Amino acid sequence: MSATEVRARVARRELSPVEITEAVLARADALQPRLNCFITICHDEALRAAKAAEAAVMRGEALGALHGVPLTVKDLVNTRGVRTTFGSVLYQDHVPDHDAEAVARLRRQGAILIGKTTTSEFGAKCLTDAPLFGRTCNAWDVTRTSGGSSGGAAVAMAAGIAPLAVATDGGGSTRIPAACNGVVGLKQSQGVVPHSQVQDAFANYTYVTPTTRNVADTALMLQAMAGEHGSDPWSIGMPVTPYHDVLRHDGDLKGLRLLFCAAPKGRPIARDVSSAFERALGSLRDLGAELEEMSGQGFDIEPLWRVINHTSWRGRFAPLAAAHGDKLSPSLLQQLALAKDVDGVEYQHAMFARTELFRHVQELLARSDFLVTPTLSCTALPIDQDLFGSMNIDGNVVPEVRANWFPWTMPFNLTGHPAISLPCGVDSAGLPIGLQIVGRFRQDAALLRVAALFEASQAHGTFTPELAFC
């Protein structure tokens, strides 16, 4: 059931927050041994909150927009009184004394936290595994990766455990697992949702994001999370936008111009993904959009992203690596090592290039309304995929997972433009395929409308893995 329907039926006293929470917790308990998508399940806290929510309904109190709706939160994001491990054994007993601002807002609107979902250690890779908890399985095929680093959030969503999930995205970490598991993953514009935990707020490229099963729920969740906060300079002056209240599911895309590209030059794309992408473009064309192919020039930016990202991680985690390297993920240590010789001048050049990339995207969106790409070059990789190993696309061995699996997600972390991943089909193995649509800077409401129209045009409706019925 969607969050939109849950909240409406709770308000009408047709559903009990306690019964909803009990059912969701039971499902989480049943699927956790198979999927491993939670680090912590909050049985006692969730039921206390549900009983309080039910009492508020029965007293006739004014209800928040998410009153009684179950929520999961990625274990990178602080939750008051509930342990937040960052996927690391070094923080396995860490309990914050306050919520991240985005979580606080969701709770004030009545959402009920039922668990903390898995993440790669400190969110440092596109696969969800860590020494603390092991691997998280894909909701559609347990032999495949969930994607990452918000793998637990997307898997719990796809498996029908809760209708709302807080994720994060620093290079695709919301959109990659959304595509792998057939759910909706939004990376909103820079500053729309305040990031109260990020250490370098001014040069920030990471986002606290919503993950849901449909676009309407994404809009509902974003509406609750958005708005300025003094902790995040990018958010200051941002108006509160009623993303859900103004969302339209009817109409067409006539008069809109979309630029599309299947892959940056020289980068691979699987046959099934290419075919699904062509069909998705056909759906957008049928809705009335004018489509024009773009070259993809200027988007092969993994080396740029790596300099900015890895120097940030080295600044944050090098002391931990020096003191506790034997307890950290080998892939995290390898990425820290990649930034060892980056000096201040090289970093500054990368920041100059980030500005050039932003202006390039601005120029493209000055002559079009949206950009359209596949989210990933192929569907979910094997569960034991090595971040630094090769991958197989249609029988061809391809190196460099980051540059070749998700070349289209990293650019928009750096530029700040809103980007959403939507299910658009399945491959020959039955694994979900994602479509990414990118909007103009801080025009998130317009992006959500296009996403909703595309979603409605798809004959398959909501993607549901067979696992969800076990």
C-alpha positions as CSV (number, residue, x, y, z in Angstrom):
1,M,0.0,0.0,0.0
2,S,1.3,3.5,-0.8
3,A,2.1,6.0,1.9
4,T,-0.5,8.3,0.3
5,E,-3.2,5.7,0.9
6,V,-2.0,4.7,4.3
7,R,-2.1,8.3,5.7
8,A,-5.6,8.9,4.2
9,R,-7.0,5.7,5.7
10,V,-5.4,6.4,9.1
11,A,-7.0,9.8,9.1
12,R,-10.4,8.3,8.2
13,R,-9.9,5.7,11.1
14,E,-10.0,2.9,8.6
15,L,-6.6,1.7,9.5
16,S,-4.9,1.5,12.9
17,P,-1.3,2.8,13.2
18,V,-0.7,0.0,15.6
19,E,-1.9,-2.7,13.3
20,I,0.0,-1.2,10.4
21,T,3.2,-1.0,12.4
22,E,2.8,-4.6,13.7
23,A,2.3,-5.9,10.2
24,V,5.4,-4.0,8.9
25,L,7.6,-5.2,11.7
26,A,6.4,-8.8,11.2
27,R,7.3,-8.5,7.5
28,A,10.7,-7.0,8.3
29,D,11.4,-9.9,10.8
30,A,10.3,-12.5,8.2
31,L,12.4,-11.1,5.3
32,Q,15.5,-9.9,7.2
33,P,17.2,-13.4,7.3
34,R,16.9,-13.7,3.5
35,L,17.6,-10.1,2.4
36,N,19.7,-8.7,5.3
37,C,18.4,-5.1,4.6
38,F,18.4,-3.9,8.2
39,I,21.1,-3.2,10.8
40,T,18.5,-2.4,13.5
41,I,14.8,-3.1,13.7
42,C,13.1,-0.8,16.2
43,H,10.4,-3.0,17.6
44,D,9.7,-1.3,20.9
45,E,10.2,2.2,19.8
46,A,8.0,1.8,16.7
47,L,5.2,0.3,18.7
48,R,5.3,3.0,21.3
49,A,5.2,5.6,18.5
50,A,2.3,3.7,16.9
51,K,0.3,3.6,20.1
52,A,0.8,7.4,20.5
53,A,-0.2,8.0,16.9
54,E,-3.4,5.9,17.4
55,A,-4.3,7.8,20.5
56,A,-3.9,11.1,18.7
57,V,-6.3,9.9,16.0
58,M,-8.9,8.7,18.5
59,R,-8.7,12.1,20.3
60,G,-9.4,13.9,17.1
61,E,-6.1,15.8,17.1
62,A,-4.8,17.6,14.0
63,L,-2.6,15.0,12.2
64,G,0.6,15.4,10.3
65,A,0.9,14.6,6.6
66,L,2.6,11.3,7.4
67,H,0.7,10.3,10.5
68,G,1.0,6.6,11.2
69,V,3.1,5.9,8.1
70,P,6.0,3.5,8.6
71,L,9.5,4.8,7.7
72,T,13.0,3.3,7.4
73,V,16.1,5.4,7.7
74,K,19.5,4.6,6.2
75,D,22.1,3.9,8.9
76,L,24.2,6.9,7.8
77,V,21.5,9.3,8.9
78,N,21.3,10.2,12.6
79,T,18.2,9.1,14.6
80,R,17.7,10.2,18.1
81,G,17.8,7.4,20.6
82,V,18.3,4.7,17.9
83,R,21.8,3.5,17.2
84,T,23.4,4.8,14.0
85,T,26.4,2.7,13.0
86,F,27.4,4.2,9.6
87,G,27.8,0.5,8.6
88,S,31.0,0.4,10.7
89,V,32.0,-1.9,13.5
90,L,33.8,1.1,15.0
91,Y,30.3,2.7,15.6
92,Q,28.2,-0.3,16.3
93,D,27.1,1.0,19.7
94,H,26.8,4.7,18.6
95,V,23.5,6.3,19.6
96,P,22.9,9.9,18.6
97,D,21.1,12.3,20.9
98,H,19.4,14.1,18.1
99,D,17.8,13.4,14.7
100,A,19.2,14.6,11.4
101,E,17.0,17.6,10.4
102,A,15.3,15.6,7.6
103,V,14.4,12.8,9.9
104,A,13.1,15.2,12.6
105,R,10.8,16.8,10.0
106,L,9.4,13.4,8.9
107,R,8.8,12.4,12.6
108,R,7.1,15.8,13.2
109,Q,4.7,14.9,10.4
110,G,3.8,11.6,12.1
111,A,6.0,9.1,10.3
112,I,7.0,6.1,12.5
113,L,10.6,4.8,12.4
114,I,10.6,1.0,12.2
115,G,14.3,0.4,11.4
116,K,17.7,1.5,10.2
117,T,18.7,0.1,6.8
118,T,22.0,-1.2,5.6
119,T,24.7,0.8,3.9
120,S,28.3,0.2,2.7
121,E,30.7,1.4,5.4
122,F,30.3,5.2,5.6
123,G,28.4,5.0,2.3
124,A,31.7,4.6,0.5
125,K,30.8,2.4,-2.5
126,C,28.0,1.4,-4.9
127,L,27.5,-2.1,-3.3
128,T,25.9,-2.7,0.0
129,D,28.2,-4.8,2.2
130,A,30.3,-4.0,5.3
131,P,32.3,-5.9,8.0
132,L,29.5,-5.0,10.5
133,F,26.6,-6.9,8.8
134,G,27.8,-8.7,5.6
135,R,26.0,-8.4,2.3
136,T,22.5,-7.1,1.4
137,C,20.7,-9.1,-1.3
138,N,18.7,-7.7,-4.2
139,A,15.0,-8.0,-3.6
140,W,14.5,-9.7,-7.0
141,D,17.4,-12.1,-7.0
142,V,19.4,-12.9,-3.8
143,T,22.4,-13.8,-6.0
144,R,22.6,-10.2,-7.2
145,T,23.7,-7.0,-5.5
146,S,21.3,-4.6,-4.0
147,G,23.4,-1.7,-5.4
148,G,24.6,0.9,-3.0
149,S,25.2,2.6,-0.9
150,S,21.5,2.9,0.0
151,G,20.9,-0.8,-0.7
152,G,19.0,-1.6,2.4
153,A,16.6,1.3,1.8
154,A,15.8,0.2,-1.7
155,V,15.5,-3.5,-0.9
156,A,13.2,-2.9,2.1
157,M,11.0,-0.7,-0.2
158,A,10.9,-3.2,-3.0
159,A,10.1,-6.1,-0.6
160,G,7.0,-4.3,0.8
161,I,8.4,-3.7,4.2
162,A,7.6,0.1,4.5
163,P,6.3,2.7,2.0
164,L,8.9,5.4,2.9
165,A,12.7,5.3,3.2
166,V,15.3,7.9,3.9
167,A,18.4,7.3,1.8
168,T,21.5,9.3,0.8
169,D,23.2,10.0,-2.5
170,G,26.8,11.1,-3.0
171,G,27.4,9.7,-6.5
172,G,24.3,7.8,-7.2
173,S,23.7,6.0,-3.9
174,T,19.9,6.5,-4.0
175,R,19.4,6.1,-7.7
176,I,21.7,3.0,-8.2
177,P,19.9,0.7,-5.7
178,A,16.5,2.2,-6.8
179,A,17.3,1.0,-10.4
180,C,18.6,-2.4,-9.1
181,N,15.4,-3.0,-7.1
182,G,12.7,-1.5,-9.3
183,V,11.7,1.5,-7.0
184,V,11.7,5.3,-7.3
185,G,14.9,7.1,-6.2
186,L,15.1,10.9,-6.2
187,K,18.2,13.0,-5.8
188,Q,16.7,16.4,-5.3
189,S,18.3,19.7,-6.2
190,Q,21.0,21.1,-4.0
191,G,19.5,22.7,-0.9
192,V,15.9,21.5,-1.3
193,V,16.4,19.2,1.7
194,P,18.9,20.5,4.3
195,H,21.8,18.2,5.0
196,S,22.5,18.9,8.7
197,Q,25.3,16.3,9.0
198,V,27.6,17.0,6.1
199,Q,31.0,18.3,7.2
200,D,31.8,20.5,4.2
201,A,28.4,22.2,3.6
202,F,29.7,24.7,1.1
203,A,31.4,22.2,-1.3
204,N,28.7,19.6,-0.6
205,Y,27.8,17.0,-3.2
206,T,25.8,14.6,-1.0
207,Y,22.1,14.6,-0.4
208,V,19.6,13.1,2.2
209,T,16.9,11.7,-0.1
210,P,13.5,10.0,-0.4
211,T,13.1,6.5,-1.7
212,T,9.6,5.2,-2.3
213,R,7.6,2.8,-4.6
214,N,5.9,5.5,-6.7
215,V,6.3,9.2,-7.6
216,A,3.3,10.4,-5.6
217,D,4.9,9.0,-2.4
218,T,8.2,10.6,-3.4
219,A,6.5,14.0,-3.7
220,L,4.7,13.5,-0.4
221,M,8.0,12.6,1.4
222,L,9.9,15.4,-0.2
223,Q,7.2,17.9,0.8
224,A,7.8,16.9,4.4
225,M,11.6,17.0,4.2
226,A,12.1,20.2,2.3
227,G,12.7,23.8,3.4
228,E,15.5,25.9,4.7
229,H,17.5,25.2,7.8
230,G,20.4,27.2,9.3
231,S,22.7,24.2,9.3
232,D,22.9,24.1,5.5
233,P,23.8,27.3,3.6
234,W,22.5,25.8,0.3
235,S,19.0,25.5,1.9
236,I,18.7,29.1,3.1
237,G,16.1,31.0,1.3
238,M,14.5,27.9,-0.2
239,P,10.7,28.2,-0.2
240,V,8.5,25.5,1.1
241,T,7.0,23.9,-2.0
242,P,3.9,21.7,-1.8
243,Y,5.4,19.0,-4.1
244,H,2.7,16.5,-3.5
245,D,-0.2,18.9,-3.3
246,V,0.6,20.3,-6.8
247,L,1.5,17.0,-8.4
248,R,-0.6,16.2,-11.5
249,H,-1.0,12.7,-12.9
250,D,-2.9,13.7,-16.0
251,G,-2.1,15.7,-19.1
252,D,0.8,15.3,-21.5
253,L,4.3,16.5,-22.3
254,K,3.4,18.6,-25.4
255,G,5.7,21.6,-25.8
256,L,8.5,20.0,-23.8
257,R,11.9,19.3,-25.3
258,L,14.0,16.4,-23.9
259,L,17.6,15.7,-24.7
260,F,18.6,12.0,-24.4
261,C,21.8,9.9,-24.5
262,A,22.2,6.2,-23.9
263,A,25.9,6.3,-22.9
264,P,28.8,8.7,-22.8
265,K,31.2,8.1,-25.7
266,G,33.2,5.0,-25.2
267,R,31.1,3.7,-22.3
268,P,29.2,0.4,-22.6
269,I,25.5,-0.3,-22.4
270,A,23.8,-3.7,-22.1
271,R,21.5,-4.7,-25.0
272,D,18.5,-5.1,-22.7
273,V,19.1,-1.7,-21.1
274,S,19.4,-0.1,-24.5
275,S,16.1,-1.7,-25.6
276,A,14.3,-0.6,-22.5
277,F,15.7,2.9,-22.9
278,E,14.4,3.0,-26.5
279,R,10.9,1.9,-25.3
280,A,11.0,4.5,-22.5
281,L,11.8,7.2,-25.0
282,G,8.9,6.0,-27.1
283,S,6.6,6.4,-24.1
284,L,7.9,10.0,-23.6
285,R,7.4,10.7,-27.3
286,D,3.8,9.3,-27.1
287,L,3.1,11.7,-24.3
288,G,3.9,14.5,-26.7
289,A,7.5,15.3,-25.8
290,E,9.9,16.4,-28.5
291,L,13.1,14.3,-28.3
292,E,16.6,15.1,-29.5
293,E,19.7,13.1,-29.0
294,M,22.7,14.7,-27.3
295,S,26.3,13.6,-27.7
296,G,27.1,12.9,-24.1
297,Q,30.3,14.9,-24.5
298,G,31.5,16.4,-21.2
299,F,29.8,13.8,-19.0
300,D,32.6,11.2,-18.6
301,I,33.6,12.7,-15.3
302,E,34.5,9.8,-13.0
303,P,38.1,11.0,-12.5
304,L,36.8,14.5,-11.5
305,W,34.3,13.0,-9.1
306,R,37.0,10.7,-7.6
307,V,39.3,13.6,-6.8
308,I,36.6,15.5,-5.0
309,N,35.0,12.5,-3.3
310,H,38.1,10.6,-2.2
311,T,39.9,13.7,-0.8
312,S,36.7,14.3,1.3
313,W,36.8,10.7,2.5
314,R,40.5,10.9,3.2
315,G,40.0,14.1,5.3
316,R,37.3,12.3,7.3
317,F,38.6,8.8,7.6
318,A,42.4,8.8,7.3
319,P,42.8,9.0,11.1
320,L,40.4,6.1,11.6
321,A,42.3,4.1,9.0
322,A,45.6,4.8,10.8
323,A,44.2,3.7,14.1
324,H,41.8,0.9,13.1
325,G,42.7,-0.1,9.6
326,D,42.2,-3.8,10.4
327,K,38.5,-3.1,11.2
328,L,37.6,-1.1,8.1
329,S,36.4,-2.3,4.7
330,P,39.3,-3.1,2.3
331,S,37.5,-1.1,-0.4
332,L,37.3,1.9,1.8
333,L,41.1,1.7,2.5
334,Q,41.7,1.4,-1.2
335,Q,39.7,4.5,-2.0
336,L,41.5,6.5,0.7
337,A,44.8,5.4,-0.8
338,L,43.7,6.8,-4.2
339,A,43.6,10.3,-2.7
340,K,47.0,10.0,-0.9
341,D,48.9,12.0,-3.6
342,V,46.2,14.5,-4.5
343,D,47.5,18.0,-3.6
344,G,45.6,21.2,-3.1
345,V,46.2,22.4,-6.6
346,E,44.8,19.2,-8.1
347,Y,41.8,19.4,-5.8
348,Q,41.2,23.1,-6.8
349,H,41.4,22.1,-10.5
350,A,38.7,19.5,-9.9
351,M,36.5,22.2,-8.3
352,F,37.1,24.4,-11.4
353,A,36.0,21.5,-13.5
354,R,32.9,21.0,-11.3
355,T,31.9,24.6,-12.2
356,E,32.5,23.9,-15.9
357,L,30.3,20.8,-15.6
358,F,27.5,22.8,-13.9
359,R,27.6,25.4,-16.7
360,H,27.6,22.7,-19.3
361,V,24.4,21.2,-17.9
362,Q,22.9,24.7,-17.5
363,E,23.5,25.3,-21.2
364,L,21.9,22.0,-22.2
365,L,18.9,22.8,-20.0
366,A,18.7,26.3,-21.4
367,R,17.8,24.8,-24.8
368,S,15.7,21.9,-23.4
369,D,13.5,21.1,-20.5
370,F,14.9,17.8,-19.3
371,L,17.7,15.3,-19.9
372,V,17.0,11.6,-20.1
373,T,19.5,8.7,-19.7
374,P,19.6,5.2,-18.4
375,T,20.3,5.1,-14.7
376,L,22.7,2.2,-15.1
377,S,24.5,0.6,-18.0
378,C,23.4,-2.9,-17.0
379,T,21.1,-4.4,-14.3
380,A,22.2,-5.6,-10.8
381,L,25.7,-7.1,-10.7
382,P,26.6,-10.3,-8.9
383,I,26.3,-10.2,-5.1
384,D,30.0,-10.8,-4.7
385,Q,31.0,-8.0,-7.2
386,D,34.4,-6.4,-6.3
387,L,34.3,-2.6,-6.6
388,F,37.8,-2.7,-8.1
389,G,37.2,-5.8,-10.2
390,S,35.8,-6.1,-13.8
391,M,32.2,-6.7,-14.7
392,N,30.5,-8.6,-17.4
393,I,28.1,-6.8,-19.8
394,D,26.6,-9.1,-22.5
395,G,29.6,-11.4,-22.4
396,N,32.2,-8.6,-22.6
397,V,34.6,-8.0,-19.7
398,V,34.5,-4.4,-18.7
399,P,36.8,-2.8,-16.1
400,E,36.1,0.1,-13.7
401,V,32.7,-0.4,-12.1
402,R,32.2,3.2,-11.3
403,A,33.0,4.7,-14.7
404,N,31.2,2.0,-16.6
405,W,28.2,1.0,-14.5
406,F,26.8,4.3,-13.4
407,P,28.4,7.1,-15.5
408,W,25.2,9.1,-15.6
409,T,24.6,9.4,-11.8
410,M,27.8,11.1,-10.6
411,P,27.5,14.3,-12.8
412,F,24.3,15.5,-11.1
413,N,25.7,15.2,-7.6
414,L,28.4,17.6,-8.6
415,T,26.1,20.0,-10.4
416,G,23.2,20.0,-8.0
417,H,20.4,19.4,-10.6
418,P,17.5,17.1,-9.6
419,A,17.6,13.6,-11.0
420,I,15.1,10.8,-10.5
421,S,15.4,7.0,-11.3
422,L,12.2,5.3,-12.4
423,P,11.5,1.6,-13.2
424,C,11.2,1.2,-17.0
425,G,11.3,-2.5,-17.7
426,V,13.2,-5.7,-16.9
427,D,16.0,-7.5,-18.6
428,S,16.0,-11.1,-19.9
429,A,16.8,-12.4,-16.4
430,G,13.8,-10.5,-14.9
431,L,15.9,-7.8,-13.2
432,P,14.6,-4.2,-13.1
433,I,16.0,-1.5,-15.4
434,G,16.0,2.2,-14.4
435,L,15.4,5.3,-16.4
436,Q,16.9,8.6,-15.2
437,I,15.3,12.0,-15.8
438,V,17.2,15.2,-14.9
439,G,15.5,18.5,-14.4
440,R,16.4,22.2,-14.3
441,F,18.1,23.4,-11.1
442,R,15.6,23.6,-8.3
443,Q,12.7,22.8,-10.6
444,D,12.0,19.6,-8.7
445,A,8.2,20.0,-8.9
446,A,8.4,20.0,-12.7
447,L,10.6,16.9,-12.7
448,L,8.2,15.1,-10.4
449,R,5.3,15.9,-12.8
450,V,7.2,14.4,-15.8
451,A,8.1,11.4,-13.7
452,A,4.5,10.9,-12.7
453,L,3.3,11.0,-16.3
454,F,5.9,8.6,-17.4
455,E,5.1,6.3,-14.5
456,A,1.4,6.3,-15.5
457,S,2.2,5.5,-19.1
458,Q,3.9,2.2,-18.1
459,A,1.7,-0.8,-18.6
460,H,3.5,-2.7,-15.8
461,G,2.5,-0.3,-13.1
462,T,4.4,-0.7,-9.9
463,F,7.2,-3.2,-10.0
464,T,6.9,-5.9,-7.4
465,P,9.4,-8.7,-7.0
466,E,8.1,-12.2,-6.5
467,L,9.9,-12.2,-3.1
468,A,7.3,-9.6,-1.9
469,F,4.7,-12.4,-1.8
470,C,6.7,-14.9,0.2
